[in-house]
């Protein structure tokens, strides 16, 4: 019947056959493109929402909220997460009257961690960035005390003694991290009592490093890795606000590439984070002139009696022998 002619059909059924026309559909490509763009935007928005939710659960304070700075400190300091805002520019002053101790971790026979093939040692990266930070700060008039200027071995207590004897206002220890596997990013450690001054110093540095570009912001951490009741020795036995910077994983190629390509910018970020802290904690005034008539002391390390400086900021006294409060001073990272 499929091959029947019209004449045969008429002869058989007495009427002409009904031909069903195939319907053609017109494609409106402009509408398709608009729909695809909207779909992509929706997917991007959902991805960003998921990131925000994950980030909120990984905040360092466990969702407890940000603490206010102690009385006397600059209350205009932003207490937001560094991932949510950019650091304000540091005022250009060439004679900043404060003192900082820069500690290049490891050294000498203590090479620290290394790449898998042993061609790159942590102690060398630490010294390289520490000397660069020194030069940058000194160009601003900051007095810089170094725990080591060359490939020399120093004990952990020696490093603390150098900073304490020099009466430095701030202490920053520079390190590279390591992990047997895929891990990357920057984290900064402070004393397990989470002193506000120490935490502010760490946060300022981390914010500026993130603004330059790091693989991952691993946050400001307190205590000692895997041991919440312990501390890195340089955070426990220094009198002044201190932090230990783990500037990327030397065991991860991408972190090493970032360290090398962003070296100058990282140097400035660390230096500006230090300078910003000195301004905010009223060690110096807006013109860079010194306000305090003594060194800045950490506000929460259990290191002695409370003093009050000329700006009204409560300060802790000199460190006692050993570690108080049941804390354990642990080795450097």
KESEVEX-806726 format. One line per field, with one value per residue (C-alpha): residue in one letter; x, z, y. Coordinates in Angstrom, 3 decimals. Each point is the difference from the previous one (the first is absolute). Example, Ala and Ser with C-alpha at 12.3 -4.5 7.8 and 13.67 -1.06 7.14 Angstrom:
BEGIN
residu = A  S
x = 12.300  1.370
z = 7.800  -0.660
y = -4.500  3.440
This chain:
BEGIN
residu = X  X  X  X  X  X  X  X  X  X  X  X  X  X  X  X  X  X  X  X  X  X  X  X  X  X  X  X  X  X  X  X  X  X  X  X  X  X  X  X  X  X  X  X  X  X  X  X  X  X  X  X  X  X  X  X  X  X  X  X  X  X  X  X  X  X  X  X  X  X  X  X  X  X  X  X  X  X  X  X  X  X  X  X  X  X  X  X  X  X  X  X  X  X  X  X  X  X  X  X  X  X  X  X  X  X  X  X  X  X  X  X  X  X  X  X  X  X  X  X  X  X  X  X  X  X  X  X  X  X  X  X  X  X  X  X  X  X  X  X  X  X  X  X  X  X  X  X  X  X  X  X  X  X  X  X  X  X  X  X  X  X  X  X  X  X  X  X  X  X  X  X  X  X  X  X  X  X  X  X  X  X  X  X  X  X  X  X  X  X  X  X  X  X  X  X  X  X  X  X  X  X  X  X  X  X  X  X  X  X  X  X  X  X  X  X  X  X  X  X  X  X  X  X  X  X  X  X  X  X  X  X  X  X  X  X  X  X  X  X  X  X  X  X  X  X  X  X  X  X  X  X  X  X  X  X  X  X  X  X  X  X  X  X  X  X  X  X  X  X  X  X  X  X  X  X  X  X  X  X  X  X  X  X  X  X  X  X  X  X  X  X  X  X  X  X  X  X  X  X  X  X  X  X  X  X  X  X  X  X  X  X  X  X  X  X  X  X  X  X  X  X  X  X  X  X  X  X  X  X  X  X  X
x = 0.000  2.958  0.724  -3.650  -0.407  -2.512  -2.174  -0.028  -0.868  -2.911  -1.243  0.120  -1.284  -1.889  2.009  3.452  2.608  0.774  3.641  1.428  2.560  3.104  0.225  3.159  1.392  1.834  2.996  0.346  3.749  0.021  -2.375  2.163  3.105  -1.773  -1.248  3.526  1.427  -2.659  0.734  3.734  -0.659  -2.244  2.643  2.715  -2.197  -0.628  3.731  0.733  -2.747  1.485  3.469  -1.417  -1.742  3.146  2.101  -2.397  0.440  3.787  0.468  2.803  -2.167  -2.437  -2.875  0.424  0.354  2.866  1.261  0.441  3.512  1.165  -0.514  2.424  0.505  -1.391  -3.690  -0.367  1.921  -2.102  -0.924  -1.241  1.456  2.878  -1.848  -2.837  1.960  3.218  2.617  0.131  3.131  2.740  0.672  3.240  2.338  3.755  0.984  -2.019  1.213  -0.559  2.025  -0.751  1.849  -0.001  0.823  1.133  -1.004  2.540  3.583  3.396  -0.243  -3.762  -1.233  -3.675  -2.195  0.910  -1.276  -0.211  3.316  1.709  0.932  -1.851  0.401  -2.369  2.812  1.122  -3.475  -0.522  3.225  -0.604  -3.451  1.081  2.872  -2.307  -2.575  2.820  1.100  -3.574  -0.721  3.301  -0.842  -2.973  2.165  -0.992  2.694  0.407  1.653  0.865  0.400  2.335  1.424  1.680  -0.080  0.548  -1.595  -1.845  -1.907  -3.646  0.617  2.899  -2.390  -2.416  2.843  1.193  -3.459  -0.624  3.427  -0.461  -3.424  -1.579  -3.630  -0.974  1.427  -0.587  1.450  0.096  -0.307  -1.075  -2.443  0.092  -2.378  0.268  -2.669  -1.908  -0.438  0.580  -0.576  1.115  -0.757  1.245  0.328  -0.409  0.058  -2.804  -1.511  -0.714  1.269  -1.719  3.232  1.666  -3.110  -0.299  3.622  -0.582  -3.295  1.500  2.825  -2.301  -2.485  2.725  1.525  -3.414  -0.473  3.258  -1.065  0.390  -1.206  -2.255  -0.667  0.426  -0.729  1.511  0.571  0.688  2.203  1.986  -1.104  -1.790  0.697  -2.452  1.527  3.513  1.662  2.798  2.935  0.458  -3.622  0.171  3.308  -0.065  -1.274  -1.404  -2.852  1.248  -1.028  1.476  -0.682  -0.150  0.481  -1.293  1.000  3.524  -1.176  -2.540  1.235  -2.792  0.825  3.683  -0.924  -2.126  2.811  2.455  -2.249  -1.551  3.172  0.214  -3.737  0.078  2.882  -1.984  -3.174  1.756  1.693  -3.202  -1.896  2.600  -0.140  -3.806  0.025  2.381  -2.384  -3.116  1.438  1.128  3.699  0.447  -2.218  -1.293  3.273  2.063  1.265  0.195  -2.764  1.006  2.825  0.815  -0.284  -3.379  -0.876  -2.423  -3.374  -0.621  3.039  -0.029  3.391  -0.068  -1.779  -2.117  1.438  -1.657  1.783  -0.376  -2.771  -2.124  0.515  0.379  3.265  1.367  3.286  3.191  -0.179  0.550  2.336  -1.558  -3.623  -2.832  -3.600  0.838  1.032  2.806  2.506  0.354  2.579  -0.169  -1.837
z = 0.000  0.577  -3.742  -1.090  -2.385  0.570  -2.845  1.501  3.410  -1.417  -1.903  3.165  2.614  -2.082  1.327  -0.410  2.599  2.919  0.031  3.460  -0.343  2.126  2.463  -0.107  3.176  -0.098  2.336  1.658  0.615  1.836  2.585  0.331  0.628  2.613  1.767  0.072  1.445  2.731  0.797  0.289  2.335  2.189  0.226  0.840  2.703  1.525  -0.005  1.767  2.533  0.777  0.435  2.386  2.071  0.167  0.929  2.806  1.563  -0.242  1.794  2.539  2.911  -0.578  -0.532  3.369  -1.638  -0.038  3.287  0.519  0.362  3.523  1.410  -1.391  -3.330  -3.195  0.115  -3.680  -0.918  -2.171  1.751  -3.186  -1.559  -2.405  -2.732  0.192  -0.344  -1.260  2.267  0.113  -1.425  2.529  0.464  -1.676  2.833  -0.330  3.677  1.929  3.591  1.115  0.152  -1.397  0.227  -3.182  0.513  -2.940  1.112  0.185  -1.277  0.046  0.515  0.477  -3.574  0.874  -2.576  -3.669  -3.438  -0.793  -1.858  2.707  -2.461  1.912  3.761  2.252  1.873  -3.230  -0.948  3.566  0.021  -3.461  0.819  3.495  -1.384  -2.636  2.667  2.052  -2.926  -0.717  3.620  0.391  -3.097  2.041  2.982  2.089  2.302  -0.890  2.173  -1.734  1.826  -2.801  -3.077  -1.498  -0.019  3.751  2.437  2.943  2.777  0.464  3.338  -1.492  -2.521  2.732  2.126  -2.903  -0.463  3.726  0.661  -2.882  1.394  -3.421  -0.308  -2.353  -0.939  -3.292  -0.719  -3.682  -1.122  -2.847  0.606  -1.027  -0.504  -1.349  -2.653  -1.829  2.192  -0.601  1.453  2.762  3.705  2.928  3.576  3.264  3.694  1.074  2.260  -3.231  1.227  -1.815  -0.876  -1.305  -1.950  -1.504  -1.169  -1.604  -1.585  -1.499  -1.609  -1.270  -1.494  -1.977  -1.188  -1.208  -1.865  -1.839  -0.856  1.868  -0.826  3.053  3.137  2.776  2.661  3.251  2.169  3.741  2.007  -1.692  -2.843  1.431  3.577  1.083  3.504  -1.355  -1.771  -2.427  2.171  -1.706  0.751  3.609  1.118  -1.635  2.062  -2.884  -2.408  -2.299  -2.805  -2.052  -3.744  -2.063  -3.427  -2.210  -0.291  -1.253  -0.868  -2.494  -3.373  -0.392  3.363  -0.932  -3.290  1.875  2.516  -2.809  -2.321  2.824  2.049  -0.084  0.566  2.894  1.524  -0.092  1.239  3.096  0.634  -0.438  2.281  2.697  -0.522  0.015  3.359  1.528  -1.047  1.232  3.400  0.559  0.157  -2.339  -0.933  -3.481  -0.825  1.017  3.253  2.988  2.603  2.447  2.423  0.152  -2.214  -1.051  2.025  -0.963  1.692  0.599  0.329  3.797  0.067  3.101  1.693  -1.808  -0.804  -1.578  -2.646  -0.768  -2.541  2.592  -1.469  2.587  -0.490  1.461  1.887  -0.807  -0.584  2.921  -0.190  -1.915  -1.129  2.384  -0.019  -0.748  -3.571  -1.701  -2.147  -3.204  -2.770  -2.930  -3.168
y = 0.000  2.235  -0.074  0.667  2.897  2.771  -1.348  -3.477  1.453  1.993  -3.004  -2.148  2.491  2.502  2.972  1.416  -1.000  2.356  0.965  0.874  2.731  -0.291  2.854  2.047  1.523  3.295  0.284  3.380  -0.013  3.326  -1.454  -3.125  2.094  2.150  -3.130  -1.468  3.232  0.020  -3.658  0.691  2.947  -2.130  -2.754  2.559  1.476  -3.416  -0.775  3.299  -0.713  -3.406  1.562  2.594  -2.666  -2.150  3.024  0.940  -3.448  0.187  3.333  -0.095  1.063  -2.848  2.412  1.703  3.391  2.471  1.364  3.706  1.369  0.805  3.485  2.571  -1.720  1.471  -0.956  0.900  -3.132  -2.290  -3.242  -1.665  -3.101  0.811  -1.877  2.536  3.232  1.459  1.526  3.777  1.635  0.708  3.689  1.015  0.974  -0.413  0.244  -2.557  -0.055  -3.570  -3.203  -3.442  -3.299  -2.097  -3.665  -2.122  -3.485  -2.872  0.469  -1.678  -3.746  0.428  0.221  -0.172  -1.674  -0.457  -0.948  -3.708  0.036  2.075  2.750  2.705  0.464  1.886  1.735  1.709  1.251  1.229  2.002  1.401  1.391  1.131  2.096  1.503  0.949  1.546  2.166  1.093  0.952  1.807  2.062  1.267  0.873  -3.034  -1.404  -3.680  -2.632  -3.278  -3.298  -1.082  1.703  -3.048  -3.805  -0.308  -2.429  1.536  -1.711  0.947  1.687  1.963  1.490  1.055  1.389  2.167  1.510  0.499  1.510  2.420  0.961  -0.365  1.092  -2.831  -3.407  -1.824  -3.447  -1.008  -3.628  -2.280  -2.843  -3.679  -2.906  -3.529  0.475  2.735  3.055  3.695  3.452  2.345  -0.269  2.094  -1.248  1.916  -0.936  -2.359  2.676  1.935  3.379  2.855  1.811  -3.157  -0.986  3.476  -0.173  -3.408  1.076  3.155  -1.963  -2.751  2.480  1.721  -3.274  -1.133  3.269  -0.692  -3.547  -3.301  -3.504  -0.157  2.032  -2.568  2.590  1.214  -3.077  -0.125  -2.342  -2.753  -2.252  -3.021  1.168  2.723  0.279  0.562  2.921  0.621  1.012  3.362  0.883  -1.187  1.519  3.435  2.920  2.013  -0.820  -2.733  -2.314  -2.815  0.258  -3.203  1.556  -2.807  -3.662  -0.611  -3.533  1.404  1.276  2.565  1.595  0.178  1.688  2.539  0.587  0.752  2.005  2.070  0.321  3.814  0.402  -2.503  1.947  3.220  -1.717  -1.340  3.343  1.997  -2.387  0.657  3.765  0.021  -1.798  2.555  2.786  -1.797  -0.918  3.589  -0.811  2.965  2.924  0.800  1.751  -3.006  1.526  -2.299  0.286  -2.760  0.619  -3.723  -3.082  -1.346  -3.103  -2.733  0.267  -3.684  -2.270  -0.429  1.626  2.099  2.875  2.556  3.418  3.011  2.045  3.681  -0.712  -1.793  -3.470  -2.753  -1.888  -3.235  -0.014  -1.848  -3.737  -2.319  -2.965  -2.895  -0.052  0.755  -1.149  -3.619  0.791  -1.860  1.849  -2.008  0.039  2.371  -0.969
